[in-house]
């Protein structure tokens, strides 16, 4: 009887015909062969689906999910999340790369450490030409779930490209009706929190920083990560994951809000309908209300403290000052 665990690899595609070949070949070349390759076609209008079907005829490990586009990459992941059969799961971006033994090393680490819910790859960040930009550090020690989530507060200390146990991966759904950008980051934190312990392996995941990704194009959707930030804040506060960094936590979010106000006022407001303007105004107000203003005020002295007291006196004053700066 074959006791080799099955690994499910989820790859999402949206008008990604140029990447179908390279993405599938990256997974097929793995030294670890007991895999299912779940390809989610997220409503592509190009040749993506026909190319996927061609590769499926050549490799019966390929499973195609063909769905309508719902405006958010997280919902493509949700479609794959529902059908995975593997003991372990990898979500793989179609323009990224993998070391040939990445899955093998990750599986070995998980089998040797059955209490791990996640095993982190070594992450190397490259540009589209394949030039090295940076290598991200791995933890020096095994992390508890709380320690791992804390490492994502304010900024990601580690790059969470990883192999999941299936029960961890399916413990919180990627599905969200709203097409918010970065909602998958919120789900990622929830999965990390449910992982028990987080370890690491020697396999390499090459993350390609794509200049033309959807997150680099400016539209009203560019504001929606603020929705995700609000959810993240609620989750982090509820589970007391920001102790000892509460001042930095609040100032970081305030600066995020400021940058979105500036972006909207300078590049998006004039293109927005009245309904969109109302939505954005409400979003900014909810973000403003979520700030622990007293923590920021008390961290200041002299004139800066008085300025912050005025700034936070009400949303109208805050918004007026921020949009003029």
C-alpha positions as CSV (number, residue, x, y, z in Angstrom):
1,X,0.0,0.0,0.0
2,X,1.3,3.4,-1.0
3,X,1.5,5.6,2.1
4,X,3.0,8.6,0.3
5,X,0.8,11.6,1.1
6,X,-1.0,13.4,-1.7
7,X,-0.1,17.1,-2.1
8,X,-2.7,19.5,-3.7
9,X,-1.3,22.4,-5.6
10,X,-3.8,25.2,-6.4
11,X,-3.0,27.6,-9.2
12,X,-5.4,30.4,-10.1
13,X,-5.6,31.9,-13.6
14,X,-7.3,35.0,-14.9
15,X,-6.4,35.9,-18.5
16,X,-3.1,34.2,-17.9
17,X,-2.5,32.4,-21.2
18,X,1.1,33.5,-21.3
19,X,1.7,31.8,-17.9
20,X,-0.1,28.5,-18.3
21,X,2.9,26.6,-19.7
22,X,5.4,27.9,-17.2
23,X,3.1,27.5,-14.2
24,X,2.2,23.9,-14.9
25,X,5.8,23.0,-15.8
26,X,7.0,24.4,-12.5
27,X,4.8,21.9,-10.7
28,X,5.4,19.0,-13.0
29,X,9.1,19.2,-12.6
30,X,8.9,18.7,-8.9
31,X,10.9,15.7,-7.5
32,X,7.8,14.9,-5.5
33,X,5.3,13.3,-7.9
34,X,2.2,12.4,-5.9
35,X,0.3,15.6,-6.5
36,X,-2.9,16.9,-7.9
37,X,-2.7,20.2,-9.8
38,X,-5.9,22.2,-9.3
39,X,-6.1,24.9,-12.0
40,X,-8.8,27.5,-11.3
41,X,-9.8,29.4,-14.5
42,X,-11.3,32.5,-13.0
43,X,-13.5,33.7,-16.0
44,X,-10.6,34.2,-18.4
45,X,-11.5,35.7,-21.8
46,X,-8.2,34.7,-23.5
47,X,-6.9,31.2,-24.4
48,X,-6.2,30.2,-20.8
49,X,-9.0,27.6,-20.6
50,X,-8.1,25.9,-23.9
51,X,-4.5,25.7,-22.9
52,X,-5.4,24.2,-19.5
53,X,-7.5,21.5,-21.3
54,X,-4.6,20.7,-23.6
55,X,-2.3,20.1,-20.6
56,X,-5.0,18.1,-18.8
57,X,-5.1,15.7,-21.7
58,X,-1.4,15.1,-21.2
59,X,-1.4,14.8,-17.4
60,X,-4.3,13.2,-15.5
61,X,-3.2,14.9,-12.3
62,X,-4.6,18.2,-13.6
63,X,-8.0,19.1,-12.4
64,X,-9.7,22.2,-14.0
65,X,-12.3,24.3,-12.2
66,X,-13.9,26.8,-14.6
67,X,-15.8,29.6,-12.9
68,X,-17.2,33.0,-13.5
69,X,-15.0,35.9,-12.4
70,X,-16.3,37.4,-9.2
71,X,-13.8,40.3,-9.0
72,X,-11.5,39.0,-6.3
73,X,-8.6,36.5,-6.4
74,X,-9.7,35.1,-3.0
75,X,-12.8,33.6,-4.6
76,X,-10.7,31.7,-7.1
77,X,-8.7,30.3,-4.2
78,X,-12.0,29.5,-2.4
79,X,-13.1,27.4,-5.4
80,X,-9.9,25.3,-5.1
81,X,-10.1,25.2,-1.3
82,X,-13.4,23.4,-1.5
83,X,-12.2,20.5,-3.6
84,X,-8.6,19.7,-2.4
85,X,-8.0,16.0,-1.5
86,X,-4.4,16.2,-0.5
87,X,-3.1,15.8,3.0
88,X,-1.0,18.9,2.3
89,X,-1.8,22.0,0.3
90,X,0.2,24.6,-1.6
91,X,-1.2,27.7,-3.2
92,X,1.0,28.7,-6.1
93,X,0.9,32.0,-8.0
94,X,1.0,31.3,-11.7
95,X,4.0,33.6,-12.4
96,X,6.1,32.3,-9.5
97,X,8.8,29.6,-9.5
98,X,9.7,26.6,-7.3
99,X,13.0,24.9,-6.5
100,X,12.7,21.4,-8.0
101,X,12.7,19.7,-4.6
102,X,10.5,22.3,-2.8
103,X,7.5,20.1,-2.3
104,X,9.7,17.1,-1.3
105,X,11.5,19.1,1.4
106,X,8.3,20.6,2.7
107,X,6.6,17.2,2.9
108,X,9.6,15.7,4.7
109,X,9.5,18.5,7.3
110,X,5.7,18.0,7.9
111,X,6.1,14.2,8.2
112,X,8.9,14.6,10.7
113,X,6.9,17.2,12.7
114,X,3.3,16.0,12.9
115,X,2.3,18.9,15.3
116,X,3.1,21.5,12.6
117,X,0.2,22.9,10.7
118,X,2.3,24.9,8.3
119,X,5.9,24.6,6.9
120,X,7.4,27.7,5.5
121,X,9.6,27.7,2.4
122,X,12.7,29.7,1.9
123,X,11.5,32.7,-0.1
124,X,13.5,34.5,-2.8
125,X,12.0,37.6,-4.4
126,X,12.9,38.2,-8.1
127,X,11.8,40.7,-10.7
128,X,10.2,39.6,-14.0
129,X,13.6,39.3,-15.7
130,X,14.7,36.7,-13.0
131,X,17.1,39.1,-11.2
132,X,17.3,38.6,-7.4
133,X,15.8,41.4,-5.4
134,X,16.0,40.0,-1.9
135,X,15.9,36.8,0.1
136,X,13.4,36.8,3.0
137,X,14.5,35.4,6.4
138,X,13.0,32.3,7.9
139,X,12.3,32.0,11.6
140,X,15.2,30.8,13.7
141,X,12.9,28.7,15.8
142,X,9.5,26.9,15.6
143,X,6.7,29.5,16.0
144,X,3.4,29.1,17.9
145,X,0.4,30.3,16.0
146,X,0.2,33.5,18.0
147,X,3.9,34.2,17.5
148,X,3.5,33.7,13.8
149,X,0.5,36.0,13.5
150,X,2.3,38.6,15.6
151,X,5.1,38.5,12.9
152,X,2.5,39.8,10.4
153,X,1.4,42.8,12.4
154,X,2.4,46.1,10.9
155,X,4.7,44.4,8.4
156,X,5.3,40.8,7.4
157,X,8.5,39.7,9.2
158,X,8.5,36.5,7.2
159,X,7.2,35.7,3.7
160,X,4.4,33.2,4.3
161,X,4.8,31.0,1.3
162,X,4.1,27.6,2.8
163,X,2.7,24.1,2.7
164,X,-0.5,23.6,4.8
165,X,-2.1,20.7,6.4
166,X,-5.5,20.3,4.8
167,X,-7.4,20.7,8.0
168,X,-5.6,24.0,8.6
169,X,-6.1,25.1,5.0
170,X,-9.8,24.4,5.2
171,X,-10.3,25.9,8.6
172,X,-11.3,29.4,7.3
173,X,-12.9,30.0,3.9
174,X,-11.4,32.3,1.3
175,X,-14.8,33.1,0.0
176,X,-16.0,36.7,0.3
177,X,-18.7,38.1,-1.9
178,X,-17.1,41.6,-2.0
179,X,-14.2,41.8,-4.5
180,X,-11.7,43.3,-2.0
181,X,-8.0,43.4,-2.8
182,X,-5.7,41.7,-0.3
183,X,-8.6,39.7,1.3
184,X,-6.4,36.6,0.9
185,X,-3.9,38.2,3.4
186,X,-6.7,38.4,6.0
187,X,-7.6,34.7,5.4
188,X,-3.9,33.8,5.5
189,X,-3.6,35.3,9.1
190,X,-6.7,33.3,10.1
191,X,-5.1,30.1,8.8
192,X,-1.9,30.8,10.5
193,X,-3.7,31.3,13.8
194,X,-5.4,27.9,13.4
195,X,-2.1,26.1,12.6
196,X,-0.9,25.2,16.1
197,X,2.8,25.3,15.3
198,X,4.6,26.8,12.2
199,X,8.0,25.3,11.1
200,X,10.2,25.7,8.1
201,X,11.9,23.6,5.4
202,X,14.8,24.0,3.0
203,X,12.7,24.1,-0.2
204,X,12.8,27.3,-2.2
205,X,9.8,29.4,-3.4
206,X,10.7,32.1,-5.9
207,X,8.2,34.9,-5.7
208,X,8.1,37.1,-8.8
209,X,7.3,40.7,-8.2
210,X,5.2,41.6,-11.2
211,X,4.9,45.3,-12.2
212,X,1.7,44.7,-14.1
213,X,-0.2,42.8,-11.4
214,X,-3.7,44.0,-10.6
215,X,-2.5,45.5,-7.3
216,X,-0.4,48.0,-9.2
217,X,-3.3,49.4,-11.3
218,X,-5.1,52.4,-9.9
219,X,-8.9,52.3,-9.7
220,X,-11.5,52.6,-7.0
221,X,-10.7,48.9,-6.2
222,X,-7.3,50.1,-5.1
223,X,-9.0,51.5,-2.0
224,X,-10.5,48.2,-0.9
225,X,-7.4,46.9,1.0
226,X,-8.5,49.3,3.7
227,X,-11.6,47.0,4.2
228,X,-9.2,44.1,4.7
229,X,-7.0,46.2,7.1
230,X,-10.1,46.9,9.3
231,X,-10.8,43.2,9.5
232,X,-7.2,42.5,10.3
233,X,-7.3,45.1,13.1
234,X,-10.4,43.6,14.6
235,X,-8.9,40.1,14.6
236,X,-5.6,41.2,16.0
237,X,-7.2,43.3,18.7
238,X,-9.7,40.6,19.7
239,X,-6.9,38.1,20.2
240,X,-4.5,40.6,21.9
241,X,-1.8,40.1,19.3
242,X,-0.5,43.6,19.4
243,X,0.7,44.0,22.9
244,X,3.9,46.0,23.3
245,X,3.5,47.5,19.8
246,X,0.2,49.2,20.4
247,X,1.5,52.7,19.6
248,X,3.2,51.6,16.4
249,X,0.1,49.5,15.5
250,X,-2.2,52.6,15.7
251,X,0.2,55.0,14.0
252,X,0.9,52.5,11.1
253,X,-2.9,52.2,10.5
254,X,-3.4,56.0,10.7
255,X,-0.6,56.5,8.1
256,X,-2.3,53.9,5.9
257,X,-5.6,55.7,6.1
258,X,-3.8,59.0,5.3
259,X,-2.2,57.5,2.1
260,X,-5.6,56.2,0.9
261,X,-7.3,59.6,1.5
262,X,-4.5,61.2,-0.5
263,X,-4.8,58.7,-3.3
264,X,-8.5,59.0,-3.5
265,X,-8.6,62.8,-3.5
266,X,-5.8,63.3,-6.0
267,X,-6.5,60.4,-8.5
268,X,-9.9,58.8,-8.0
269,X,-12.5,61.2,-6.7
270,X,-13.2,63.0,-9.9
271,X,-13.8,59.7,-11.7
272,X,-16.2,58.4,-9.0
273,X,-20.0,58.3,-9.1
274,X,-22.1,59.7,-6.2
275,X,-22.7,56.1,-5.0
276,X,-18.9,55.4,-5.1
277,X,-18.2,58.6,-3.2
278,X,-20.6,57.7,-0.5
279,X,-19.0,54.2,-0.2
280,X,-15.5,55.7,0.1
281,X,-16.6,58.3,2.6
282,X,-18.2,55.6,4.7
283,X,-15.1,53.4,4.5
284,X,-12.8,56.2,5.6
285,X,-15.1,57.1,8.5
286,X,-15.1,53.4,9.6
287,X,-11.3,53.4,9.4
288,X,-11.1,56.6,11.4
289,X,-13.5,55.3,14.1
290,X,-11.4,52.2,14.5
291,X,-8.2,54.1,15.5
292,X,-7.4,54.2,19.2
293,X,-6.9,57.9,19.1
294,X,-6.0,58.3,22.8
295,X,-3.0,56.0,22.4
296,X,-1.6,58.2,19.6
297,X,-2.4,61.5,21.5
298,X,-0.7,60.3,24.7
299,X,2.4,59.3,22.8
300,X,3.0,62.9,21.6
301,X,4.2,66.0,23.5
302,X,3.8,69.7,23.3
303,X,2.5,71.2,20.1
304,X,2.3,67.8,18.4
305,X,0.0,66.6,21.1
306,X,-2.3,69.6,20.7
307,X,-2.3,69.1,17.0
308,X,-3.3,65.4,17.4
309,X,-6.1,66.4,19.7
310,X,-7.4,68.8,17.1
311,X,-6.9,66.3,14.3
312,X,-8.8,63.6,16.1
313,X,-11.6,65.8,17.4
314,X,-14.0,64.6,14.7
315,X,-13.9,63.0,11.3
316,X,-14.7,66.1,9.3
317,X,-11.7,68.0,10.6
318,X,-9.4,64.9,10.2
319,X,-10.5,64.4,6.6
320,X,-10.3,68.1,5.7
321,X,-6.7,68.4,7.1
322,X,-5.5,65.1,5.5
323,X,-6.9,65.8,2.0
324,X,-5.2,69.3,2.0
325,X,-1.8,68.0,3.0
